[in-house]
Amino acid sequence: MVSFAVEVVDGECIPVPSVEVGARYRYEVSPRTWSSEVTDGEGVAHFNEEHPERPLEVCLYVGDTACGTRELQDGARFILEM
């Protein structure tokens, strides 16, 4: 199980609710996988998922916009600006 959160804020650092956040996972051996969550009223999307193996990294998206690739640590919290 891997758990992490993604907070989405606008240009004035105000949380953005009801936005889809996508996550594309890269593994050492397994094929890449994809999942998505929607931000809550505080602008946070919570990911709590089982994976075929420990993900090496995650590429995050807000809607169709790629927001960079990050090393994935359990319990991490990423902040993305729209």
C-alpha positions in Angstrom: 0.0 0.0 0.0 1.3 3.4 -0.9 -0.4 6.6 0.5 0.3 10.2 -0.4 -1.6 13.4 -0.9 -1.6 16.1 -3.6 -2.7 19.7 -2.7 -3.8 21.8 -5.6 -3.7 25.6 -5.2 -4.3 28.5 -7.6 -1.8 31.4 -8.2 -2.7 33.0 -5.0 -2.2 29.8 -2.9 -6.0 29.3 -2.5 -6.9 25.6 -2.4 -8.8 24.4 -5.5 -11.6 21.8 -4.8 -13.2 19.4 -7.3 -10.2 19.1 -9.6 -9.1 15.7 -11.0 -5.5 14.8 -10.1 -3.9 12.0 -12.1 -0.9 9.9 -11.1 1.1 7.7 -13.5 3.4 5.3 -11.7 6.7 3.9 -12.9 8.1 0.6 -11.5 11.3 -1.2 -11.8 9.8 -4.3 -13.5 6.0 -3.9 -13.8 4.3 -1.9 -16.5 3.3 1.6 -15.7 -0.1 2.2 -14.1 -2.4 5.1 -13.8 -4.9 6.3 -11.2 -6.8 9.5 -10.4 -8.6 11.2 -7.5 -10.6 14.4 -7.1 -9.6 17.1 -4.7 -11.8 17.6 -1.6 -13.2 20.8 -0.2 -9.7 21.7 1.1 -8.1 21.2 -2.3 -6.4 17.9 -1.4 -6.5 14.6 -3.4 -5.7 11.5 -1.3 -4.2 8.4 -2.9 -4.2 5.1 -1.0 -3.5 2.3 -3.3 -2.1 -1.2 -3.7 0.6 -1.6 -6.4 2.2 -4.6 -8.1 5.5 -3.4 -6.6 6.9 -0.3 -4.9 6.6 2.6 -7.4 10.0 4.3 -8.2 8.3 7.6 -9.1 5.0 9.3 -9.9 4.2 11.7 -12.7 1.4 14.0 -11.5 -1.3 15.7 -13.7 -4.0 18.3 -13.0 -6.6 17.6 -15.6 -4.6 17.1 -18.9 -1.6 19.1 -17.7 1.6 17.3 -16.6 3.0 18.8 -13.4 6.3 16.9 -13.2 7.7 13.6 -12.0 8.6 13.1 -8.4 10.2 10.3 -6.3 7.4 8.7 -4.4 7.7 8.2 -0.6 4.9 6.8 1.4 3.1 9.6 3.3 4.4 12.3 0.9 2.4 15.5 0.3 2.9 17.3 -3.0 1.7 20.8 -3.7 0.8 21.7 -7.3 -0.1 25.2 -8.5 -2.6 25.6 -11.3 
